[in-house]
Amino acid sequence: MNIQFKKGILEYCVLSILKGKDCYGYELVNDISMHMAISEGTIYPLLRRLKNDQLVSTYLQESSDGPPRKYYKLTQDGIAMQAKYNDEWLDFQRSVNNICKPIKED
């Protein structure tokens, strides 16, 4: 997949996953990696920026597998931003689909 496509849509993907459940960083990487190739190094700077922008908050939760994990949770601003991205994505998708209609081969 084109790296620019992923770069542009990754924030929306993270916010959308967090809309459904709180996650720790590695869990987000695994969830997204099931659909597209990404590295951990891509997600953590994004999560830091989302926290600085107050779109997510964090909390620690004990883990049976080791030290406590830092979980990410959408804030009210994050919920609003995810909804905005969702509307923008649907509009963008419709526009691209109107331009790039598949050509039938004979």
TIRO-2110 file (N, C-alpha, C; in Angstrom, 1 decimal):
// TIRO-2110
0.8, -1.2, 0.0, N, 1, A
0.0, 0.0, 0.0, CA, 1, A
0.9, 1.2, 0.0, C, 1, A
0.5, 2.2, -0.7, N, 2, A
1.2, 3.5, -0.8, CA, 2, A
1.4, 4.1, 0.6, C, 2, A
2.6, 4.5, 0.9, N, 3, A
2.9, 5.0, 2.2, CA, 3, A
2.2, 6.3, 2.5, C, 3, A
2.0, 7.1, 1.5, N, 4, A
1.3, 8.4, 1.6, CA, 4, A
-0.2, 8.2, 2.0, C, 4, A
-0.8, 7.1, 1.4, N, 5, A
-2.2, 6.8, 1.7, CA, 5, A
-2.3, 6.5, 3.2, C, 5, A
-1.3, 5.6, 3.7, N, 6, A
-1.4, 5.2, 5.1, CA, 6, A
-1.1, 6.4, 6.0, C, 6, A
-0.1, 7.2, 5.7, N, 7, A
0.2, 8.3, 6.5, CA, 7, A
-1.0, 9.3, 6.7, C, 7, A
-1.7, 9.5, 5.6, N, 8, A
-2.9, 10.4, 5.7, CA, 8, A
-4.1, 9.8, 6.5, C, 8, A
-4.2, 8.5, 6.6, N, 9, A
-5.4, 7.9, 7.1, CA, 9, A
-5.2, 7.3, 8.5, C, 9, A
-3.9, 7.2, 8.9, N, 10, A
-3.6, 6.5, 10.2, CA, 10, A
-4.3, 7.1, 11.4, C, 10, A
-4.3, 8.4, 11.5, N, 11, A
-4.9, 9.1, 12.6, CA, 11, A
-6.4, 8.7, 12.7, C, 11, A
-7.1, 8.7, 11.6, N, 12, A
-8.5, 8.3, 11.6, CA, 12, A
-8.7, 6.9, 12.0, C, 12, A
-7.8, 6.0, 11.6, N, 13, A
-7.9, 4.6, 12.0, CA, 13, A
-7.7, 4.5, 13.5, C, 13, A
-6.7, 5.1, 14.0, N, 14, A
-6.5, 5.1, 15.5, CA, 14, A
-7.7, 5.6, 16.3, C, 14, A
-8.2, 6.8, 15.9, N, 15, A
-9.3, 7.3, 16.6, CA, 15, A
-10.6, 6.4, 16.4, C, 15, A
-10.7, 5.8, 15.3, N, 16, A
-11.9, 4.9, 15.1, CA, 16, A
-11.8, 3.6, 16.0, C, 16, A
-10.6, 3.1, 16.1, N, 17, A
-10.4, 1.9, 17.0, CA, 17, A
-10.7, 2.3, 18.4, C, 17, A
-10.1, 3.5, 18.8, N, 18, A
-10.3, 4.0, 20.2, CA, 18, A
-11.8, 4.3, 20.5, C, 18, A
-12.5, 4.6, 19.5, N, 19, A
-14.0, 4.9, 19.7, CA, 19, A
-14.7, 3.7, 20.2, C, 19, A
-14.2, 2.5, 19.7, N, 20, A
-14.8, 1.2, 20.1, CA, 20, A
-14.3, 0.7, 21.4, C, 20, A
-13.1, 1.0, 21.8, N, 21, A
-12.5, 0.4, 23.0, CA, 21, A
-11.2, 1.2, 23.3, C, 21, A
-10.9, 1.2, 24.6, N, 22, A
-9.6, 1.7, 25.1, CA, 22, A
-8.5, 0.7, 24.7, C, 22, A
-7.3, 1.2, 24.3, N, 23, A
-6.3, 0.2, 23.9, CA, 23, A
-4.9, 0.7, 24.4, C, 23, A
-4.0, -0.2, 24.6, N, 24, A
-2.6, 0.2, 24.8, CA, 24, A
-1.9, 0.2, 23.4, C, 24, A
-0.8, 0.8, 23.3, N, 25, A
-0.1, 1.0, 22.1, CA, 25, A
0.1, -0.2, 21.2, C, 25, A
0.7, -1.3, 21.8, N, 26, A
0.9, -2.5, 21.1, CA, 26, A
-0.3, -3.1, 20.5, C, 26, A
-1.4, -3.0, 21.3, N, 27, A
-2.7, -3.5, 20.9, CA, 27, A
-3.2, -2.8, 19.6, C, 27, A
-3.0, -1.5, 19.6, N, 28, A
-3.4, -0.7, 18.4, CA, 28, A
-2.6, -1.1, 17.2, C, 28, A
-1.3, -1.3, 17.4, N, 29, A
-0.4, -1.8, 16.3, CA, 29, A
-0.9, -3.1, 15.8, C, 29, A
-1.3, -4.0, 16.6, N, 30, A
-1.8, -5.3, 16.2, CA, 30, A
-3.1, -5.2, 15.5, C, 30, A
-4.0, -4.4, 16.0, N, 31, A
-5.3, -4.2, 15.4, CA, 31, A
-5.2, -3.7, 13.9, C, 31, A
-4.3, -2.7, 13.8, N, 32, A
-4.2, -2.0, 12.5, CA, 32, A
-3.4, -3.0, 11.6, C, 32, A
-2.4, -3.7, 12.1, N, 33, A
-1.5, -4.6, 11.3, CA, 33, A
-2.3, -5.7, 10.7, C, 33, A
-3.5, -6.0, 11.2, N, 34, A
-4.3, -7.0, 10.6, CA, 34, A
-4.9, -6.6, 9.2, C, 34, A
-4.8, -5.3, 9.0, N, 35, A
-5.4, -4.8, 7.7, CA, 35, A
-4.4, -4.1, 6.8, C, 35, A
-3.3, -3.6, 7.4, N, 36, A
-2.2, -2.9, 6.6, CA, 36, A
-0.9, -3.0, 7.4, C, 36, A
0.2, -3.0, 6.7, N, 37, A
1.5, -3.1, 7.3, CA, 37, A
1.9, -1.8, 7.9, C, 37, A
2.1, -1.8, 9.2, N, 38, A
2.7, -0.6, 9.9, CA, 38, A
3.7, -1.1, 10.9, C, 38, A
4.5, -0.2, 11.4, N, 39, A
5.4, -0.5, 12.5, CA, 39, A
5.0, 0.2, 13.8, C, 39, A
5.6, -0.4, 14.9, N, 40, A
5.3, 0.3, 16.2, CA, 40, A
5.8, 1.7, 16.1, C, 40, A
6.9, 2.0, 15.4, N, 41, A
7.5, 3.3, 15.4, CA, 41, A
6.6, 4.3, 14.7, C, 41, A
5.6, 3.9, 14.1, N, 42, A
4.6, 4.8, 13.4, CA, 42, A
3.5, 5.2, 14.4, C, 42, A
3.1, 4.3, 15.3, N, 43, A
2.0, 4.6, 16.1, CA, 43, A
2.3, 5.4, 17.4, C, 43, A
3.5, 5.2, 18.0, N, 44, A
3.8, 5.9, 19.2, CA, 44, A
3.9, 7.4, 19.1, C, 44, A
4.6, 7.9, 18.1, N, 45, A
4.6, 9.3, 17.9, CA, 45, A
3.2, 9.9, 17.6, C, 45, A
2.4, 9.2, 16.9, N, 46, A
1.1, 9.6, 16.6, CA, 46, A
0.3, 9.7, 17.9, C, 46, A
0.4, 8.7, 18.8, N, 47, A
-0.3, 8.7, 20.1, CA, 47, A
0.1, 9.8, 20.9, C, 47, A
1.4, 10.1, 20.9, N, 48, A
2.0, 11.3, 21.7, CA, 48, A
1.3, 12.6, 21.2, C, 48, A
1.3, 12.7, 19.9, N, 49, A
0.7, 13.9, 19.3, CA, 49, A
-0.8, 14.0, 19.7, C, 49, A
-1.5, 12.9, 19.6, N, 50, A
-3.0, 12.9, 19.9, CA, 50, A
-3.2, 13.3, 21.4, C, 50, A
-2.3, 12.8, 22.2, N, 51, A
-2.4, 13.2, 23.7, CA, 51, A
-2.1, 14.7, 23.8, C, 51, A
-1.0, 15.2, 23.2, N, 52, A
-0.7, 16.6, 23.3, CA, 52, A
-1.8, 17.5, 22.7, C, 52, A
-2.6, 17.0, 21.7, N, 53, A
-3.7, 17.7, 21.1, CA, 53, A
-5.0, 17.5, 21.9, C, 53, A
-4.9, 16.7, 23.0, N, 54, A
-6.0, 16.5, 23.9, CA, 54, A
-7.1, 15.7, 23.2, C, 54, A
-6.8, 14.9, 22.2, N, 55, A
-7.8, 14.0, 21.6, CA, 55, A
-7.9, 12.7, 22.3, C, 55, A
-6.8, 12.3, 23.0, N, 56, A
-6.8, 11.1, 23.8, CA, 56, A
-6.3, 11.4, 25.2, C, 56, A
-6.7, 10.6, 26.2, N, 57, A
-6.1, 10.7, 27.5, CA, 57, A
-5.5, 9.3, 27.8, C, 57, A
-4.7, 9.2, 28.8, N, 58, A
-4.1, 7.9, 29.1, CA, 58, A
-4.3, 7.5, 30.6, C, 58, A
-4.2, 6.3, 30.9, N, 59, A
-4.3, 5.8, 32.2, CA, 59, A
-3.5, 4.4, 32.3, C, 59, A
-3.0, 4.1, 33.4, N, 60, A
-2.3, 2.8, 33.6, CA, 60, A
-3.2, 1.8, 34.1, C, 60, A
-3.0, 0.6, 33.6, N, 61, A
-3.8, -0.6, 34.1, CA, 61, A
-2.9, -1.8, 34.3, C, 61, A
-3.0, -2.4, 35.4, N, 62, A
-2.2, -3.6, 35.7, CA, 62, A
-2.3, -4.6, 34.6, C, 62, A
-1.2, -5.4, 34.4, N, 63, A
-1.2, -6.4, 33.4, CA, 63, A
-0.7, -7.7, 34.1, C, 63, A
-1.3, -8.8, 33.7, N, 64, A
-0.9, -10.1, 34.2, CA, 64, A
0.4, -10.6, 33.6, C, 64, A
0.8, -9.9, 32.5, N, 65, A
2.0, -10.3, 31.7, CA, 65, A
3.2, -9.4, 32.0, C, 65, A
3.1, -8.6, 33.0, N, 66, A
4.3, -7.8, 33.3, CA, 66, A
3.9, -6.4, 33.9, C, 66, A
4.6, -5.4, 33.6, N, 67, A
4.3, -4.1, 34.2, CA, 67, A
3.0, -3.5, 33.7, C, 67, A
2.5, -2.5, 34.4, N, 68, A
1.2, -1.9, 34.0, CA, 68, A
1.3, -1.3, 32.6, C, 68, A
0.2, -1.4, 31.9, N, 69, A
0.2, -0.9, 30.5, CA, 69, A
-0.5, 0.5, 30.5, C, 69, A
0.0, 1.3, 29.6, N, 70, A
-0.6, 2.7, 29.4, CA, 70, A
-1.7, 2.5, 28.3, C, 70, A
-2.9, 2.8, 28.7, N, 71, A
-4.1, 2.7, 27.8, CA, 71, A
-4.4, 4.1, 27.3, C, 71, A
-4.9, 4.1, 26.1, N, 72, A
-5.4, 5.4, 25.5, CA, 72, A
-6.9, 5.3, 25.3, C, 72, A
-7.5, 6.5, 25.6, N, 73, A
-8.9, 6.6, 25.6, CA, 73, A
-9.3, 7.9, 25.0, C, 73, A
-10.3, 7.9, 24.1, N, 74, A
-10.8, 9.1, 23.5, CA, 74, A
-11.3, 10.1, 24.5, C, 74, A
-11.0, 11.4, 24.3, N, 75, A
-11.6, 12.4, 25.1, CA, 75, A
-12.8, 12.9, 24.3, C, 75, A
-13.6, 13.8, 24.8, N, 76, A
-14.7, 14.4, 24.1, CA, 76, A
-14.3, 15.0, 22.8, C, 76, A
-13.1, 15.7, 22.8, N, 77, A
-12.6, 16.3, 21.6, CA, 77, A
-12.2, 15.2, 20.6, C, 77, A
-11.7, 14.1, 21.1, N, 78, A
-11.3, 13.0, 20.2, CA, 78, A
-12.5, 12.4, 19.6, C, 78, A
-13.6, 12.3, 20.3, N, 79, A
-14.9, 11.7, 19.8, CA, 79, A
-15.4, 12.6, 18.7, C, 79, A
-15.3, 13.9, 18.9, N, 80, A
-15.8, 14.9, 17.9, CA, 80, A
-14.9, 14.9, 16.7, C, 80, A
-13.5, 14.7, 16.9, N, 81, A
-12.6, 14.7, 15.7, CA, 81, A
-12.8, 13.4, 14.9, C, 81, A
-13.1, 12.3, 15.6, N, 82, A
-13.3, 11.0, 14.9, CA, 82, A
-14.6, 11.1, 14.0, C, 82, A
-15.6, 11.7, 14.5, N, 83, A
-16.9, 11.9, 13.8, CA, 83, A
-16.6, 12.9, 12.6, C, 83, A
-15.8, 13.9, 12.8, N, 84, A
-15.5, 14.8, 11.7, CA, 84, A
-14.7, 14.1, 10.6, C, 84, A
-13.7, 13.3, 11.0, N, 85, A
-12.9, 12.5, 10.0, CA, 85, A
-13.8, 11.5, 9.3, C, 85, A
-14.8, 10.9, 10.0, N, 86, A
-15.7, 10.0, 9.4, CA, 86, A
-16.4, 10.6, 8.3, C, 86, A
-17.0, 11.8, 8.5, N, 87, A
-17.8, 12.5, 7.5, CA, 87, A
-16.9, 12.9, 6.3, C, 87, A
-15.7, 13.4, 6.6, N, 88, A
-14.7, 13.8, 5.6, CA, 88, A
-14.3, 12.6, 4.8, C, 88, A
-14.1, 11.4, 5.4, N, 89, A
-13.7, 10.2, 4.7, CA, 89, A
-14.8, 9.8, 3.7, C, 89, A
-16.0, 9.8, 4.2, N, 90, A
-17.1, 9.4, 3.3, CA, 90, A
-17.2, 10.3, 2.1, C, 90, A
-17.1, 11.6, 2.3, N, 91, A
-17.1, 12.5, 1.2, CA, 91, A
-15.9, 12.3, 0.2, C, 91, A
-14.8, 12.1, 0.8, N, 92, A
-13.6, 11.9, 0.0, CA, 92, A
-13.7, 10.6, -0.8, C, 92, A
-14.2, 9.5, -0.1, N, 93, A
-14.3, 8.2, -0.8, CA, 93, A
-15.3, 8.3, -1.9, C, 93, A
-16.4, 9.0, -1.7, N, 94, A
-17.4, 9.2, -2.8, CA, 94, A
-16.8, 9.9, -4.0, C, 94, A
-16.0, 11.0, -3.7, N, 95, A
-15.4, 11.8, -4.8, CA, 95, A
-14.4, 10.9, -5.6, C, 95, A
-13.6, 10.2, -4.9, N, 96, A
-12.6, 9.3, -5.6, CA, 96, A
-13.3, 8.3, -6.4, C, 96, A
-14.3, 7.6, -5.8, N, 97, A
-15.0, 6.6, -6.5, CA, 97, A
-15.7, 7.2, -7.8, C, 97, A
-16.2, 8.4, -7.8, N, 98, A
-16.8, 9.0, -8.9, CA, 98, A
-15.7, 9.3, -10.0, C, 98, A
-14.5, 9.6, -9.6, N, 99, A
-13.5, 9.8, -10.6, CA, 99, A
-12.8, 8.5, -11.1, C, 99, A
-12.6, 7.6, -10.2, N, 100, A
-11.9, 6.4, -10.5, CA, 100, A
-12.8, 5.2, -10.7, C, 100, A
-13.7, 5.2, -11.6, N, 101, A
-14.6, 4.1, -11.8, CA, 101, A
-13.8, 3.0, -12.5, C, 101, A
-14.0, 1.8, -12.0, N, 102, A
-13.3, 0.6, -12.6, CA, 102, A
-13.7, 0.5, -14.1, C, 102, A
-12.7, 0.2, -14.9, N, 103, A
-12.9, 0.0, -16.3, CA, 103, A
-13.1, -1.5, -16.6, C, 103, A
-14.2, -1.9, -17.2, N, 104, A
-14.4, -3.3, -17.5, CA, 104, A
-13.6, -3.7, -18.7, C, 104, A
-12.9, -4.8, -18.5, N, 105, A
-12.1, -5.4, -19.6, CA, 105, A
-13.0, -6.4, -20.4, C, 105, A
-12.9, -6.3, -21.7, N, 106, A
-13.6, -7.3, -22.5, CA, 106, A
-12.8, -8.5, -22.8, C, 106, A
END
